[in-house]
Amino acid sequence: MAPWMTLEEARDTLGVRAQTIYAYVSRGRIGVEPDPQDSRRSLYLADDVKALVRRKETGRTRETLATTTLFGAEPSIPTAIATFSGGRPFYRGVDVVELSETATLEDAARLLWNAEQTPAFPRPSVATGSPAAAPLSVVAALPAGRARAFAELAALTATAHSTRGRVTRVLIEESAALVGRLAVAFGASTEDHLPLHERLARGWGQPRAVAALLRKTLVLAADHEITSSAFSARITASTGASLPACLLAGLTTFSGPLHGDASGRVRALFDEVERDGADAVVDRYLSAAMPLPGFGHHIYPDGDPRAVSLMADFKPPRAIARLIERVVALTGLPPSMDVALAALVARHRLPADAGFAIFAIARSVGLLAHSMEQLATASVIRPRGRYTGPTTTPADPRKARRRR
């Protein structure tokens, strides 16, 4: 079989509609590249298509995978933090969309961390003379944004204490301080008597109406079960590493364009729409069989309820609204949370990287929840490799002696 397939070949091999192929590509399940013979078409990686066929034929589901091992394509990890039911997300049994109507990120943190009291997210503070003070003072001079946020976590990771032998109350206090530090690094004000959404709005020069939208968005994005970033954070926590290390591990994974930075891909799509118009952009993508980033979600085949809830509270710019309308009509794929978040940033002209900043601040609460939950298991996550390389040949001890 050739290494690449046309859309028609991939569709026929899998027995699905073209929209499903686009969804597989958007989730990173099928590799894609432009057709060198026709720039209006795309080609799909045959090996990825065949892998999906094999998976379909085995009939394996998440429920049939072993729950106590990491062998298999989808490791199963017991968690009481978040789940999905009836096409909706839940935090510890509480409907997330309903929670977001009134709750703050502080309220969500109390729920996700199973804390006795609602935590506050204090402004950064490092004791003079501590090992972290010098590097953090240098990092704090960086402008607010992603580079400063990651640099601060890295500086803390280099000197922070292991999570082992520390009571939950102390870990929760440190987690709250990390969320507060991350928010300030992304531009939130240091007025820690205010809830975090108001501090973000003030730091970005936004009115109270936008603060209310930020409040809802932060709650909706705080966790999403065992994502790639949550898995990374849990692996790090299982080794006894510090909470800054757990959060940094989770956020570096989260920063990938197929995960937390997906709103950046959507923002790039919006830039095309602003330049060329929604109809032209949609026609160009569909004629080349290229997936439109941010549309469709494998967990929510009937639509992402988080996106529906958030976009009910504001009107996207006209060109973006036209884009959403046309994509839904032509593909049947509804907008995800990534589209809603990018539309919110565009509507209120928030800082260029605000989509990632909002998502990262919110998800830091969930990543720390997963880290603390993993600590309770007191076991190291250490998967084994399934070797697929050349056949191994045991060494001949006689030859080894001759070489000596």
Secondary structure as the mmCIF struct_conf table of DSSP 4:
data_model
#
loop_
_struct_conf.conf_type_id
_struct_conf.id
_struct_conf.beg_label_comp_id
_struct_conf.beg_label_asym_id
_struct_conf.beg_label_seq_id
_struct_conf.end_label_comp_id
_struct_conf.end_label_asym_id
_struct_conf.end_label_seq_id
BEND BEND1 PRO A 3 PRO A 3
STRN STRN1 TRP A 4 MET A 5
HELX_RH_AL_P HELX_RH_AL_P1 LEU A 7 LEU A 14
TURN_TY1_P TURN_TY1_P1 GLY A 15 GLY A 15
HELX_RH_AL_P HELX_RH_AL_P2 ALA A 18 SER A 26
TURN_TY1_P TURN_TY1_P2 ARG A 27 GLY A 28
BEND BEND2 ARG A 29 ILE A 30
STRN STRN2 VAL A 32 ASP A 35
TURN_TY1_P TURN_TY1_P3 PRO A 36 GLN A 37
STRN STRN3 ASP A 38 LEU A 45
HELX_RH_AL_P HELX_RH_AL_P3 ALA A 46 THR A 58
TURN_TY1_P TURN_TY1_P4 GLY A 59 GLY A 59
HELX_RH_3T_P HELX_RH_3T_P1 ARG A 62 THR A 64
BEND BEND3 LEU A 65 LEU A 65
BEND BEND4 THR A 67 THR A 68
BEND BEND5 GLY A 72 GLU A 74
BEND BEND6 ALA A 80 ILE A 81
STRN STRN4 ALA A 82 SER A 85
TURN_TY1_P TURN_TY1_P5 GLY A 86 GLY A 87
STRN STRN5 ARG A 88 TYR A 91
TURN_TY1_P TURN_TY1_P6 ARG A 92 GLY A 93
STRN STRN6 VAL A 94 ASP A 95
HELX_RH_AL_P HELX_RH_AL_P4 VAL A 96 LEU A 99
TURN_TY1_P TURN_TY1_P7 SER A 100 THR A 102
HELX_RH_AL_P HELX_RH_AL_P5 LEU A 105 TRP A 113
TURN_TY1_P TURN_TY1_P8 ASN A 114 ASN A 114
BEND BEND7 GLU A 116 GLN A 117
HELX_LH_PP_P HELX_LH_PP_P1 THR A 118 ALA A 120
HELX_LH_PP_P HELX_LH_PP_P2 PRO A 122 PRO A 124
TURN_TY1_P TURN_TY1_P9 THR A 128 GLY A 129
BEND BEND8 SER A 130 SER A 130
TURN_TY1_P TURN_TY1_P10 PRO A 131 ALA A 132
HELX_RH_AL_P HELX_RH_AL_P6 ALA A 133 VAL A 139
TURN_TY1_P TURN_TY1_P11 ALA A 140 ALA A 141
BEND BEND9 LEU A 142 LEU A 142
HELX_LH_PP_P HELX_LH_PP_P3 PRO A 143 PRO A 143
BEND BEND10 ALA A 144 GLY A 145
HELX_RH_AL_P HELX_RH_AL_P7 ARG A 146 THR A 157
TURN_TY1_P TURN_TY1_P12 ALA A 158 THR A 159
HELX_LH_PP_P HELX_LH_PP_P4 ALA A 160 SER A 162
BEND BEND11 THR A 163 THR A 163
TURN_TY1_P TURN_TY1_P13 ARG A 164 GLY A 165
HELX_RH_AL_P HELX_RH_AL_P8 THR A 168 ALA A 185
TURN_TY1_P TURN_TY1_P14 PHE A 186 GLY A 187
BEND BEND12 THR A 190 THR A 190
TURN_TY1_P TURN_TY1_P15 ASP A 192 HIS A 193
BEND BEND13 LEU A 194 LEU A 194
HELX_RH_AL_P HELX_RH_AL_P9 LEU A 196 GLY A 203
TURN_TY1_P TURN_TY1_P16 TRP A 204 GLY A 205
HELX_RH_AL_P HELX_RH_AL_P10 ARG A 208 LEU A 220
TURN_TY1_P TURN_TY1_P17 ALA A 221 ALA A 221
BEND BEND14 ALA A 222 ALA A 222
BEND BEND15 GLU A 225 ILE A 226
HELX_RH_AL_P HELX_RH_AL_P11 SER A 228 SER A 238
TURN_TY1_P TURN_TY1_P18 THR A 239 GLY A 240
HELX_RH_AL_P HELX_RH_AL_P12 LEU A 243 PHE A 254
TURN_TY1_P TURN_TY1_P19 SER A 255 SER A 255
BEND BEND16 GLY A 256 GLY A 256
TURN_TY1_P TURN_TY1_P20 PRO A 257 ASP A 261
HELX_RH_AL_P HELX_RH_AL_P13 ALA A 262 ASP A 276
HELX_RH_AL_P HELX_RH_AL_P14 ALA A 278 SER A 287
TURN_TY1_P TURN_TY1_P21 ALA A 288 ALA A 289
HELX_LH_PP_P HELX_LH_PP_P5 MET A 290 LEU A 292
TURN_TY1_P TURN_TY1_P22 PRO A 293 GLY A 294
STRN STRN7 PHE A 295 PHE A 295
TURN_TY1_P TURN_TY1_P23 HIS A 298 ILE A 299
TURN_TY1_P TURN_TY1_P24 PRO A 301 ASP A 302
HELX_RH_AL_P HELX_RH_AL_P15 PRO A 305 MET A 311
TURN_TY1_P TURN_TY1_P25 ALA A 312 ASP A 313
BEND BEND17 PHE A 314 PHE A 314
HELX_LH_PP_P HELX_LH_PP_P6 LYS A 315 PRO A 317
HELX_RH_AL_P HELX_RH_AL_P16 ARG A 318 THR A 331
HELX_LH_PP_P HELX_LH_PP_P7 LEU A 333 PRO A 334
STRN STRN8 PRO A 335 PRO A 335
HELX_RH_AL_P HELX_RH_AL_P17 MET A 337 ARG A 347
TURN_TY1_P TURN_TY1_P26 HIS A 348 ARG A 349
TURN_TY1_P TURN_TY1_P27 ALA A 352 ASP A 353
HELX_RH_AL_P HELX_RH_AL_P18 ALA A 354 LEU A 375
TURN_TY1_P TURN_TY1_P28 ALA A 376 THR A 377
HELX_LH_PP_P HELX_LH_PP_P8 PRO A 383 GLY A 385
BEND BEND18 GLY A 389 PRO A 390
HELX_LH_PP_P HELX_LH_PP_P9 THR A 391 THR A 392
HELX_RH_AL_P HELX_RH_AL_P19 PRO A 397 ARG A 403
#
